[in-house]
Amino acid sequence: MTLVLRTTDHHVEPLPVLPAGSDPLLQLQYETQPPNGPGATRCLSHPPELSLRGIPVMCSTCRARRDWLLINHGRNVWVRCRCGNQWLEPEISRPDFDAMIAIPDGTTYPSVEQGLIALGFDGAFAGTYLE
């Protein structure tokens, strides 16, 4: 998922589109490749409780203790709650994030807003645990 996180001022340009006259098979191959590089952002749903150095993570807004979305952009990892509260978590490194990913392929969303809405982390499910 290619995202621009609301916690940064960094703007990532969308991937370029191949010219309309190019080969349709090349266009399809290009469109189905997962985003990568410095502008790519990956998200991982983490339903169970999350403990960092033995201390359980809790949302400062709604006091939720589980059902997180972990967002990796570059070497930073953010934790996002269903209520929409999001914070940078320096205790989770990119290698830690990579170790949590069980399935390397996922769904690609064209924007932050569409991805967060589709995953239910836009604040609509505030106070609700989804299983």
JOURSUL-V506116 format. One record per backbone hydrogen bond with DSSP energy under -0.5 kcal/mol. CO is the residue of the C=O (numbers start at 1). NH is the residue of the N-H. If there is no record, write none. Layout:
# JOURSUL-V506116
((CO;NH) (CO;NH))
This chain:
# JOURSUL-V506116
((1;3) (1;41) (3;5) (5;8) (11;13) (19;22) (23;27) (24;28) (25;29) (26;30) (27;31) (28;32) (29;33) (30;33) (37;40) (40;74) (42;72) (44;70) (46;68) (47;67) (50;57) (51;53) (52;55) (54;56) (55;52) (59;63) (64;59) (65;50) (68;46) (69;80) (70;44) (71;73) (71;78) (72;42) (73;76) (76;73) (77;89) (78;71) (79;87) (80;69) (81;84) (82;123) (82;125) (85;81) (87;79) (88;90) (89;92) (91;93) (93;97) (94;98) (95;99) (96;100) (97;100) (97;101) (98;101) (100;102) (102;104) (109;2) (111;115) (112;116) (113;117) (114;118) (115;119) (116;120) (116;121) (117;120) (123;126) (125;128) (128;130))
